[in-house]
Amino acid sequence: MKYQNPSSRLKLFQDLNLPSHLMTALSKMDIAKPTEIQALSIPVGMDGSDLIAVAETGSGKTLAYALPLIHALLKNEKARLLVMVPSREMAQQIHKVFTHLLEAKPMTMSLVIGGVPSAKQVNGLNRAPRIIIGTPGRINDHLVKNKTLLQGVEHVVIDEADRMLDSGFTPQLKSIQLALRGHKQTLMFSASFNNDIEAIAKLFMNPATTIMIRSSQAEKPVESLNQTVIFLDKSEKNDRLLDELNNTQGGVIVFCQNQGGCERTGQYLKEYGYDTDLIHAGHTQGHRNRVIAKFRDGSIRVLVTTDLLARGLDVPHVDHVINFELPAQSDDFLHRIGRTARAGRAGHALTFITPSDRNGYTKIKKYLDGAKEIKVNPKFEFAAPRRENHFSERNKKKNSQEKEKFDPTQRSKGKPKAKSYGDLHKPSKYTKKS
């Protein structure tokens, strides 16, 4: 595809000649000046062109497409909008932004996500809402039963496109594209751009008129973020976490790599009296909603989670992000630290690195430029990398054949039990709350 560059840049929201109720909504949301991605994207959205925007998290992408597309829906009462995102929490966040913008003159909207009763969603979708916001998986589930679900959709948004593909939504996106009819405007937002993203762009967009925008901070942490990296032994992590929490104010998100780590860390903090709760993929949607609501209103100060919330969560009072464990994917690290220092506000990200984190640290190092480094032990060293076994071609073939015959039910036989998290933790200097 050949991409055009944007021909104009927005200086002030007042220059858009938006209806007064939208300007009032912006004022209530305390939004006065466009961010870089908004300044570049909104004029493109207003003139009806297709757009690919590559921008860092926390840069105001939702408003970059919400304003021009709401304006388009106000001008054409028959037009409809479809917004697709990779996670339930992100869909809820975007739904909230649209609700605030349309507070004075509401439009019919449907939130289409998993974890909630399908019957209620069916009733809402049967009324042909002007705006549909949801995840591709659940939208496609409804599309199978209702072939006219997307009739009249003239505007499509694919937000966090890179994560959408990582989550395996490509088949659903193709199915949804086939259900769309007639001319449509498509706006795609992503934190990165590669061949896979371009393939989705070709599927939805007009290659002759697509405009590409890349913000100056794309694929980088925002400038208002301060970072600290602490190199320490694994047995020192828990106490250091308590030290850091005792030295912070405001909301804190603690990221763990998986559900097990999330459960252990959350329970540990509760035992020491912290106002905390946790969220991971094993929890129900109701539980997730309740915990996020408590975190928003300040009932809990510390939220422990996995990369489930690395994207889409926007809570203004999050002043600190703590990477207690490193993510599996490097771009998830970029999104984790993007939960703070949003919309121009300052924030701080703290990352724990242990001797066994050599590979993970190498992956995220590109995002740590300018970070302050602290070595708890001045002699800190990474553990030696594991040596690979080198087989002859015959041995490689034999090894491959043995793998094919391997019975996974026998996997744990004869192997010693792995050390638990508690086995690796030295006695704490802190006292648990009874």
C-alpha positions as CSV (number, residue, x, y, z in Angstrom):
1,M,0.0,0.0,0.0
2,K,1.1,3.6,-0.7
3,Y,0.4,6.0,2.2
4,Q,-0.2,9.7,2.1
5,N,0.9,12.2,4.7
6,P,-1.6,14.4,6.6
7,S,-2.1,17.7,4.9
8,S,-3.2,19.7,8.0
9,R,-2.7,19.9,11.8
10,L,-5.3,20.9,14.4
11,K,-4.2,23.7,16.7
12,L,-7.3,24.2,18.9
13,F,-10.6,22.3,19.3
14,Q,-12.4,25.5,18.7
15,D,-11.2,25.4,15.1
16,L,-13.3,22.4,14.4
17,N,-16.7,24.2,14.6
18,L,-18.0,21.3,16.8
19,P,-21.5,21.5,18.2
20,S,-21.6,23.4,21.5
21,H,-22.6,20.3,23.5
22,L,-19.3,18.6,22.4
23,M,-17.2,21.6,23.4
24,T,-19.0,21.6,26.8
25,A,-18.3,17.9,27.2
26,L,-14.6,18.5,26.5
27,S,-14.5,21.3,29.1
28,K,-16.1,19.0,31.7
29,M,-13.5,16.3,30.9
30,D,-10.8,19.0,31.5
31,I,-9.5,18.7,28.0
32,A,-8.3,22.0,26.6
33,K,-5.6,21.4,24.0
34,P,-5.2,18.6,21.4
35,T,-2.3,16.1,22.0
36,E,0.0,15.4,19.0
37,I,-1.9,12.4,17.8
38,Q,-5.2,14.2,18.1
39,A,-3.8,17.2,16.2
40,L,-2.7,15.0,13.4
41,S,-5.6,12.5,13.3
42,I,-8.8,14.6,13.9
43,P,-8.5,16.5,10.6
44,V,-8.2,13.2,8.7
45,G,-11.2,11.8,10.5
46,M,-13.2,14.9,9.8
47,D,-12.6,14.8,6.0
48,G,-13.6,11.1,5.8
49,S,-10.2,9.6,4.8
50,D,-9.0,6.2,6.0
51,L,-6.2,6.4,8.5
52,I,-3.5,4.4,10.1
53,A,-2.1,6.1,13.3
54,V,0.9,4.7,15.1
55,A,1.1,6.3,18.6
56,E,2.3,5.6,22.1
57,T,-0.1,4.6,24.8
58,G,-1.6,7.4,26.9
59,S,-1.4,9.9,23.9
60,G,-5.2,10.4,23.7
61,K,-6.0,8.0,20.9
62,T,-9.7,7.5,21.9
63,L,-10.5,11.2,21.5
64,A,-8.6,11.3,18.3
65,Y,-11.3,9.1,16.6
66,A,-14.3,9.7,18.9
67,L,-14.6,13.5,18.1
68,P,-14.6,13.3,14.3
69,L,-16.7,10.2,14.1
70,I,-19.4,11.5,16.5
71,H,-19.4,14.7,14.3
72,A,-20.0,12.4,11.3
73,L,-22.8,10.6,13.0
74,L,-24.5,13.9,13.9
75,K,-24.3,15.0,10.2
76,N,-25.8,11.7,8.9
77,E,-28.5,10.3,11.1
78,K,-28.5,7.0,9.2
79,A,-24.8,6.3,9.6
80,R,-23.5,3.9,12.3
81,L,-20.1,3.4,13.9
82,L,-18.3,0.1,14.9
83,V,-15.4,0.3,17.3
84,M,-13.3,-2.9,17.9
85,V,-10.8,-3.4,20.7
86,P,-8.9,-6.4,22.0
87,S,-10.1,-6.5,25.6
88,R,-13.3,-6.1,27.7
89,E,-11.7,-3.5,30.0
90,M,-10.6,-1.4,27.0
91,A,-14.1,-1.6,25.5
92,Q,-15.6,-0.4,28.8
93,Q,-13.1,2.5,29.0
94,I,-14.0,3.7,25.4
95,H,-17.7,3.3,26.1
96,K,-17.2,5.6,29.1
97,V,-15.5,8.2,26.9
98,F,-18.3,8.2,24.3
99,T,-20.9,8.4,27.1
100,H,-19.2,11.6,28.5
101,L,-18.9,13.2,25.1
102,L,-22.6,12.5,24.4
103,E,-23.9,13.3,27.8
104,A,-26.0,16.3,26.6
105,K,-27.3,14.5,23.4
106,P,-27.1,10.8,23.9
107,M,-26.9,8.3,21.0
108,T,-27.9,4.7,21.2
109,M,-24.9,2.6,22.1
110,S,-24.2,-1.1,22.7
111,L,-21.3,-2.5,24.6
112,V,-20.6,-6.0,23.2
113,I,-18.1,-8.0,25.3
114,G,-17.8,-11.4,26.9
115,G,-18.5,-12.1,30.6
116,V,-22.0,-10.5,30.6
117,P,-25.4,-12.0,29.7
118,S,-25.7,-12.4,26.0
119,A,-29.5,-11.9,26.0
120,K,-29.2,-8.3,27.2
121,Q,-26.7,-7.6,24.4
122,V,-29.0,-9.2,21.9
123,N,-31.9,-6.9,22.9
124,G,-29.7,-3.9,22.6
125,L,-28.3,-4.9,19.2
126,N,-31.7,-5.6,17.8
127,R,-32.5,-1.9,18.1
128,A,-29.7,-1.1,15.6
129,P,-27.7,1.2,17.9
130,R,-25.8,4.0,16.3
131,I,-22.6,3.0,18.0
132,I,-21.3,-0.5,18.7
133,I,-18.2,-0.9,20.9
134,G,-16.8,-4.4,21.6
135,T,-14.3,-7.1,21.1
136,P,-14.2,-8.9,17.7
137,G,-14.9,-12.3,19.3
138,R,-18.2,-11.4,20.9
139,I,-19.2,-9.2,17.9
140,N,-18.6,-12.1,15.6
141,D,-20.7,-14.4,17.9
142,H,-23.7,-12.1,17.5
143,L,-23.0,-11.7,13.8
144,V,-23.4,-15.5,13.2
145,K,-26.9,-15.3,14.6
146,N,-27.8,-11.8,13.2
147,K,-26.6,-11.3,9.6
148,T,-27.9,-7.7,9.5
149,L,-26.1,-6.7,12.7
150,L,-23.7,-4.3,10.9
151,Q,-26.1,-3.0,8.3
152,G,-25.6,0.8,7.9
153,V,-22.1,0.8,9.5
154,E,-20.2,3.6,7.6
155,H,-17.4,4.1,10.1
156,V,-15.0,1.5,11.5
157,V,-12.4,1.8,14.2
158,I,-9.8,-0.8,14.9
159,D,-8.0,0.2,18.1
160,E,-4.8,-1.4,19.5
161,A,-4.5,-3.3,16.3
162,D,-1.2,-4.9,17.2
163,R,-2.7,-6.4,20.4
164,M,-5.7,-7.5,18.4
165,L,-3.5,-9.7,16.2
166,D,-1.5,-10.9,19.1
167,S,-4.7,-12.1,20.7
168,G,-5.6,-14.2,17.7
169,F,-8.6,-12.1,16.4
170,T,-7.6,-12.2,12.7
171,P,-10.3,-14.7,11.7
172,Q,-13.0,-12.7,13.5
173,L,-11.8,-9.5,11.8
174,K,-12.0,-11.1,8.4
175,S,-15.5,-12.4,9.1
176,I,-16.6,-8.9,10.3
177,Q,-15.1,-7.3,7.2
178,L,-17.1,-9.6,4.9
179,A,-20.3,-8.6,6.7
180,L,-19.7,-4.9,6.0
181,R,-21.3,-3.5,2.9
182,G,-20.9,-0.3,0.9
183,H,-18.4,2.6,1.4
184,K,-16.9,2.9,4.8
185,Q,-14.3,5.0,6.5
186,T,-11.8,3.0,8.6
187,L,-9.5,4.4,11.3
188,M,-6.8,2.1,12.7
189,F,-4.7,2.9,15.7
190,S,-1.7,0.8,16.9
191,A,1.3,1.1,19.1
192,S,3.5,-0.5,16.4
193,F,3.3,-1.2,12.6
194,N,4.5,-4.3,10.8
195,N,3.5,-6.5,7.9
196,D,0.7,-8.1,9.9
197,I,-0.9,-4.8,10.7
198,E,-0.6,-3.8,7.0
199,A,-2.4,-7.0,6.0
200,I,-5.4,-6.0,8.2
201,A,-5.2,-2.4,6.7
202,K,-5.4,-3.9,3.2
203,L,-8.5,-5.9,4.3
204,F,-10.5,-2.8,5.5
205,M,-9.0,0.2,3.8
206,N,-8.9,1.9,0.4
207,P,-5.2,1.7,-0.6
208,A,-5.4,4.8,-2.8
209,T,-6.6,7.2,0.0
210,T,-5.1,5.8,3.2
211,I,-3.2,8.3,5.3
212,M,-0.4,7.2,7.6
213,I,0.5,9.1,10.8
214,R,3.3,8.3,13.2
215,S,3.7,10.3,16.3
216,S,7.1,11.5,17.4
217,Q,6.9,9.3,20.5
218,A,5.6,6.2,18.7
219,E,7.0,3.0,20.2
220,K,8.6,5.0,23.0
221,P,7.7,5.9,26.6
222,V,6.1,9.3,27.0
223,E,8.5,12.1,28.0
224,S,6.7,12.9,31.3
225,L,7.5,9.4,32.6
226,N,10.4,8.8,35.1
227,Q,11.8,5.3,35.3
228,T,13.8,3.4,37.9
229,V,15.3,-0.1,37.5
230,I,16.2,-2.0,40.6
231,F,18.6,-5.0,40.3
232,L,18.1,-7.3,43.2
233,D,17.9,-11.0,44.2
234,K,14.6,-12.7,43.9
235,S,14.5,-13.3,47.7
236,E,14.6,-9.5,48.2
237,K,11.7,-8.6,46.0
238,N,8.8,-8.8,48.5
239,D,10.4,-6.6,51.1
240,R,11.5,-4.1,48.5
241,L,8.0,-4.0,47.1
242,L,6.8,-3.0,50.6
243,D,9.5,-0.4,50.9
244,E,8.5,1.2,47.6
245,L,4.8,1.2,48.4
246,N,5.5,2.8,51.8
247,N,7.4,5.6,49.9
248,T,4.6,6.3,47.4
249,Q,1.4,8.2,47.3
250,G,-1.5,7.9,44.9
251,G,-2.7,4.9,43.0
252,V,-0.2,2.1,42.2
253,I,-0.5,-0.8,39.7
254,V,1.7,-3.8,40.4
255,F,2.2,-6.0,37.3
256,C,2.9,-9.7,37.5
257,Q,3.6,-12.1,34.7
258,N,0.8,-14.7,35.2
259,Q,-2.2,-15.6,37.4
260,G,-0.1,-17.5,39.9
261,G,2.3,-14.6,40.5
262,C,-0.7,-12.2,40.7
263,E,-2.4,-14.3,43.4
264,R,0.8,-14.7,45.4
265,T,1.7,-11.0,45.3
266,G,-1.8,-9.8,46.0
267,Q,-2.2,-12.1,49.0
268,Y,1.2,-11.1,50.3
269,L,0.2,-7.4,50.2
270,K,-3.1,-8.1,51.9
271,E,-1.3,-10.0,54.7
272,Y,0.7,-6.8,55.4
273,G,-2.4,-4.6,55.6
274,Y,-2.4,-2.9,52.2
275,D,-5.7,-1.7,50.7
276,T,-5.3,-3.9,47.6
277,D,-7.1,-6.2,45.3
278,L,-6.2,-8.2,42.2
279,I,-7.4,-8.9,38.6
280,H,-6.4,-11.6,36.2
281,A,-8.0,-13.6,33.4
282,G,-9.3,-16.2,35.8
283,H,-11.7,-13.7,37.4
284,T,-15.3,-13.1,36.3
285,Q,-16.3,-9.9,34.6
286,G,-18.3,-8.9,37.6
287,H,-15.2,-9.2,39.8
288,R,-13.1,-7.2,37.4
289,N,-15.7,-4.4,37.2
290,R,-16.0,-4.2,41.0
291,V,-12.2,-4.1,41.6
292,I,-11.7,-1.4,38.9
293,A,-14.5,0.6,40.3
294,K,-12.9,0.5,43.8
295,F,-9.6,1.4,42.3
296,R,-11.1,4.4,40.5
297,D,-12.8,5.8,43.6
298,G,-9.8,5.3,45.8
299,S,-11.3,2.5,48.0
300,I,-8.1,0.5,47.2
301,R,-4.8,2.2,46.5
302,V,-2.9,-0.8,45.1
303,L,-4.1,-2.9,42.1
304,V,-2.2,-6.1,41.4
305,T,-2.8,-7.5,37.9
306,T,-1.4,-9.3,34.9
307,D,-0.9,-7.9,31.3
308,L,-4.7,-8.2,31.1
309,L,-4.8,-4.6,32.2
310,A,-1.6,-3.5,30.4
311,R,-3.8,-1.7,27.8
312,G,-7.0,0.3,28.0
313,L,-7.1,1.2,31.7
314,D,-7.1,4.9,32.2
315,V,-7.2,6.0,35.8
316,P,-6.0,9.6,36.4
317,H,-4.6,9.0,39.9
318,V,-2.2,6.3,38.9
319,D,1.1,7.8,39.9
320,H,3.2,4.7,39.9
321,V,3.5,1.4,38.0
322,I,5.6,-1.4,39.5
323,N,6.8,-4.2,37.2
324,F,7.2,-6.8,40.0
325,E,7.7,-9.4,37.3
326,L,8.6,-8.9,33.6
327,P,6.1,-9.5,30.8
328,A,6.5,-12.2,28.2
329,Q,6.3,-9.7,25.4
330,S,8.4,-6.6,25.2
331,D,5.7,-4.4,23.8
332,D,3.5,-5.3,26.8
333,F,6.1,-3.6,29.0
334,L,5.6,-0.4,27.0
335,H,1.9,-0.5,27.6
336,R,2.3,-1.4,31.3
337,I,4.3,1.8,31.9
338,G,1.8,3.7,29.8
339,R,-0.8,3.3,32.6
340,T,0.8,6.3,34.3
341,A,2.1,9.6,33.0
342,R,-1.0,9.8,30.7
343,A,-2.3,12.9,28.9
344,G,0.7,15.0,29.8
345,R,0.7,14.1,33.6
346,A,3.8,13.0,35.4
347,G,4.3,9.4,36.5
348,H,6.9,6.9,37.7
349,A,7.6,3.4,36.6
350,L,9.7,1.0,38.7
351,T,11.0,-2.3,37.3
352,F,12.5,-5.2,39.4
353,I,15.3,-7.2,37.7
354,T,16.6,-10.4,39.2
355,P,19.6,-12.5,38.1
356,S,17.4,-14.8,36.1
357,D,15.8,-12.0,34.1
358,R,18.7,-11.7,31.6
359,N,16.5,-12.4,28.5
360,G,13.6,-10.3,29.7
361,Y,15.8,-7.4,30.5
362,T,17.4,-7.5,27.1
363,K,14.0,-7.3,25.4
364,I,12.8,-4.3,27.3
365,K,16.1,-2.4,27.5
366,K,15.2,-0.3,24.5
367,Y,12.4,1.3,26.6
368,L,14.6,2.1,29.5
369,D,16.7,4.9,28.0
370,G,17.5,7.4,30.7
371,A,16.2,5.2,33.6
372,K,17.8,5.5,37.0
373,E,19.5,2.2,38.0
374,I,19.8,0.9,41.5
375,K,21.8,-2.2,42.5
376,V,20.8,-3.5,45.9
377,N,23.9,-5.6,45.8
378,P,26.8,-3.8,44.0
379,K,28.0,-7.1,42.8
380,F,24.8,-8.0,41.1
381,E,25.3,-10.2,38.0
382,F,22.9,-12.0,35.7
383,A,22.8,-15.8,35.9
384,A,24.8,-17.5,33.2
385,P,22.7,-18.4,30.2
386,R,21.7,-22.0,29.8
387,R,24.1,-24.0,27.5
388,E,22.4,-25.5,24.5
389,N,23.0,-29.1,23.5
390,H,24.3,-29.6,20.0
391,F,23.2,-32.8,18.3
392,S,24.3,-34.3,15.1
393,E,21.7,-34.5,12.3
394,R,21.0,-38.1,13.3
395,N,20.5,-37.2,17.0
396,K,18.3,-34.3,16.1
397,K,16.1,-36.6,14.0
398,K,15.9,-39.1,16.8
399,N,15.1,-36.4,19.4
400,S,12.3,-35.1,17.2
401,Q,10.8,-38.6,16.9
402,E,11.0,-39.1,20.6
403,K,9.1,-35.8,21.1
404,E,6.3,-37.0,18.8
405,K,5.9,-40.1,21.0
406,F,6.0,-38.1,24.2
407,D,3.1,-38.6,26.5
408,P,2.3,-35.3,28.3
409,T,0.5,-37.2,31.1
410,Q,3.9,-38.6,32.1
411,R,5.5,-35.2,32.2
412,S,6.0,-34.9,35.9
413,K,7.0,-38.5,36.7
414,G,10.4,-38.8,38.4
415,K,11.0,-35.1,38.6
416,P,11.5,-33.2,41.8
417,K,8.9,-30.7,42.9
418,A,9.8,-27.2,41.9
419,K,10.5,-24.7,44.7
420,S,7.5,-22.6,45.6
421,Y,7.6,-18.9,45.8
422,G,7.6,-19.1,49.6
423,D,10.7,-21.4,49.5
424,L,12.6,-18.6,47.8
425,H,11.6,-15.8,50.2
426,K,13.6,-14.9,53.2
427,P,11.9,-13.9,56.4
428,S,10.5,-10.4,56.1
429,K,11.5,-7.4,58.2
430,Y,7.8,-6.4,58.1
431,T,5.1,-7.7,60.5
432,K,2.0,-9.2,59.0
433,K,-1.3,-7.7,60.1
434,S,-3.4,-10.1,62.1
